[in-house]
Amino acid sequence: MWARTALTAALALCAVALGFAEAPASFILTNGQRHDGTVIYGRGDNNIVDGRFHLLEAGANRSYGIDEIAAIDFVGGLPDALELQQVSNTPVMVMRNGSVIRGHLHNIVSNDDVQWVNEGGQRNNYPIRDVRRVYLKPDVAKLAFNAAAPAPSAPSAPPSPAAATMVQLDARQPWTDTGLDVRSGERLIFNGRGDIMIAPGASSGVGGNRALHGRYPVANAPAGALIGRVGQYVFHIGSYTQPITMNATGRLLLGINDDNFGDNSGTYTV
């Protein structure tokens, strides 16, 4: 009787342990990379431990800092145009029934629940099976999903690829004209480098400086980040090096994500 009871308890314990890592998920990183695996839980049955997400990839526990994750995808594939239209520049959770819940992520906990705090400050648990995607940095996530989308069918006589253009940005100027006219749907690759001063004692590379806050052209992007503009369409570039799809037609301008240029110095080369 004891042996049978012990075996039953061991099997039950094994089932519980396996249940802690059974929810498939993809982490979309801010650099555009996609990592597929299963959600796992650490101390206190939390996925986020000491400011890091955890994912079981190819049998290994991989961890990612909160600032590295742009979105978490629980269904795979790519979001459709309607979903991306509903995603603004603040964190949202998109449910599998199509509804959108604004607020922010608190954690992902065992039993495969997403802990989400709504705009009213109320924290609720939502089963992962009901969640489609969680957008932590929506502007960056949309860039990544757009870059992963298949390119439209090539015309019978495709144009030759455009030659690379180099532009130098003065940190004291909000916008710099690239001399390029772009069309909606075109995909451009940006490679920026340099270091600028965006406030006394505060420097920034093209990826930006998250320690500063203000009323910036791209509200959800860090201060000092490299940004672009076509007409009224303003978008985040930062250190992202994957193709970015243009959502407007017109002259391309590049700029610095800042609201006070008088104390800036230095240049970016793009």
QUIBELKA-V300921 format. One record per residue. N is the residue number from 1. RES is the residue in one letter. NEAR is the number of other C-alpha atoms within 10 Angstrom. D_FIRST is the distance of its C-alpha to the first C-alpha in Angstrom with 2 decimals. Layout:
{{N,RES,NEAR,D_FIRST} {N,RES,NEAR,D_FIRST}}
This chain:
{{1,M,5,0.00} {2,W,7,3.81} {3,A,8,5.52} {4,R,9,5.26} {5,T,10,6.19} {6,A,11,8.63} {7,L,11,10.01} {8,T,12,10.67} {9,A,12,12.35} {10,A,12,14.27} {11,L,12,15.55} {12,A,11,16.63} {13,L,12,18.40} {14,C,11,20.12} {15,A,11,21.35} {16,V,12,22.84} {17,A,12,24.58} {18,L,10,26.10} {19,G,14,27.24} {20,F,19,29.42} {21,A,18,31.72} {22,E,15,32.08} {23,A,16,35.51} {24,P,18,38.36} {25,A,21,41.46} {26,S,21,44.79} {27,F,25,46.58} {28,I,24,50.37} {29,L,22,52.06} {30,T,21,55.47} {31,N,18,56.88} {32,G,23,56.05} {33,Q,13,53.09} {34,R,17,50.00} {35,H,17,46.52} {36,D,18,43.71} {37,G,21,40.00} {38,T,21,37.10} {39,V,25,36.87} {40,I,26,34.58} {41,Y,22,33.89} {42,G,14,34.26} {43,R,9,34.63} {44,G,10,33.95} {45,D,15,32.75} {46,N,18,36.44} {47,N,24,38.11} {48,I,22,41.33} {49,V,16,40.80} {50,D,10,43.86} {51,G,11,46.17} {52,R,16,44.66} {53,F,23,42.94} {54,H,22,40.08} {55,L,25,39.60} {56,L,20,37.35} {57,E,15,39.95} {58,A,10,39.21} {59,G,9,36.03} {60,A,9,37.90} {61,N,13,38.00} {62,R,15,41.65} {63,S,16,43.18} {64,Y,15,46.47} {65,G,14,48.62} {66,I,14,49.27} {67,D,13,52.93} {68,E,17,52.04} {69,I,23,50.42} {70,A,25,52.80} {71,A,26,50.31} {72,I,23,46.70} {73,D,22,46.36} {74,F,22,43.20} {75,V,17,44.61} {76,G,13,46.63} {77,G,11,50.10} {78,L,14,53.15} {79,P,16,54.11} {80,D,10,56.87} {81,A,9,60.26} {82,L,9,59.44} {83,E,14,56.45} {84,L,17,58.53} {85,Q,9,61.33} {86,Q,13,59.03} {87,V,19,58.00} {88,S,15,60.54} {89,N,17,60.76} {90,T,15,58.07} {91,P,20,54.26} {92,V,24,52.83} {93,M,25,49.58} {94,V,21,50.09} {95,M,17,47.57} {96,R,15,46.71} {97,N,9,48.65} {98,G,13,51.72} {99,S,12,51.97} {100,V,18,52.84} {101,I,16,51.66} {102,R,19,53.76} {103,G,19,52.69} {104,H,20,50.67} {105,L,18,47.21} {106,H,14,45.15} {107,N,16,42.02} {108,I,24,39.33} {109,V,22,35.90} {110,S,17,32.27} {111,N,16,31.28} {112,D,23,34.49} {113,D,19,37.04} {114,V,23,40.65} {115,Q,18,41.91} {116,W,23,45.56} {117,V,18,48.23} {118,N,16,50.90} {119,E,11,54.60} {120,G,8,54.23} {121,G,10,51.82} {122,Q,9,48.72} {123,R,15,45.50} {124,N,12,43.18} {125,N,15,40.17} {126,Y,15,40.71} {127,P,13,38.01} {128,I,22,39.04} {129,R,15,38.82} {130,D,15,41.84} {131,V,22,43.85} {132,R,21,46.25} {133,R,23,47.81} {134,V,26,48.37} {135,Y,26,51.85} {136,L,24,52.06} {137,K,23,55.50} {138,P,21,56.87} {139,D,24,60.20} {140,V,27,58.65} {141,A,24,55.90} {142,K,23,58.55} {143,L,22,60.45} {144,A,25,57.39} {145,F,19,56.62} {146,N,21,60.32} {147,A,17,60.49} {148,A,17,57.52} {149,A,13,59.10} {150,P,8,60.74} {151,A,12,64.46} {152,P,7,66.69} {153,S,7,68.18} {154,A,8,71.06} {155,P,7,74.53} {156,S,6,76.65} {157,A,6,78.59} {158,P,8,76.30} {159,P,8,78.11} {160,S,6,77.89} {161,P,6,75.49} {162,A,7,77.26} {163,A,6,78.21} {164,A,7,76.55} {165,T,10,78.36} {166,M,12,78.28} {167,V,15,78.85} {168,Q,16,79.23} {169,L,23,78.20} {170,D,19,80.02} {171,A,25,77.61} {172,R,20,80.49} {173,Q,17,80.74} {174,P,18,78.34} {175,W,18,78.82} {176,T,18,80.23} {177,D,14,81.61} {178,T,16,80.12} {179,G,11,82.93} {180,L,10,80.38} {181,D,11,80.30} {182,V,17,76.91} {183,R,15,75.80} {184,S,12,72.81} {185,G,14,70.05} {186,E,14,71.21} {187,R,16,68.60} {188,L,14,69.74} {189,I,13,68.24} {190,F,17,69.08} {191,N,14,68.92} {192,G,21,70.01} {193,R,16,70.45} {194,G,14,72.17} {195,D,18,71.78} {196,I,22,73.66} {197,M,19,74.12} {198,I,28,73.29} {199,A,18,73.95} {200,P,9,75.18} {201,G,6,72.58} {202,A,13,70.31} {203,S,17,70.12} {204,S,20,68.43} {205,G,21,67.79} {206,V,27,67.67} {207,G,21,64.02} {208,G,24,65.18} {209,N,18,64.40} {210,R,13,61.73} {211,A,8,62.84} {212,L,13,65.85} {213,H,14,66.07} {214,G,12,68.93} {215,R,12,70.31} {216,Y,16,70.01} {217,P,20,70.95} {218,V,19,67.31} {219,A,16,65.47} {220,N,18,62.00} {221,A,27,63.24} {222,P,24,63.81} {223,A,29,67.25} {224,G,30,69.38} {225,A,23,67.39} {226,L,29,69.35} {227,I,25,69.86} {228,G,23,71.89} {229,R,21,74.00} {230,V,20,75.57} {231,G,12,77.67} {232,Q,8,75.52} {233,Y,13,72.26} {234,V,17,70.89} {235,F,22,67.79} {236,H,25,65.74} {237,I,25,65.99} {238,G,26,64.98} {239,S,19,63.62} {240,Y,21,62.25} {241,T,14,63.49} {242,Q,20,62.21} {243,P,17,64.67} {244,I,23,65.41} {245,T,20,66.63} {246,M,21,69.80} {247,N,15,69.70} {248,A,18,73.47} {249,T,15,76.76} {250,G,16,79.36} {251,R,15,80.19} {252,L,21,77.29} {253,L,20,77.46} {254,L,23,75.22} {255,G,25,74.74} {256,I,32,72.99} {257,N,31,70.48} {258,D,29,72.39} {259,D,15,74.47} {260,N,15,76.93} {261,F,17,78.66} {262,G,11,81.39} {263,D,11,79.35} {264,N,20,77.87} {265,S,17,78.89} {266,G,15,77.97} {267,T,20,77.33} {268,Y,19,74.66} {269,T,14,75.40} {270,V,17,73.78}}
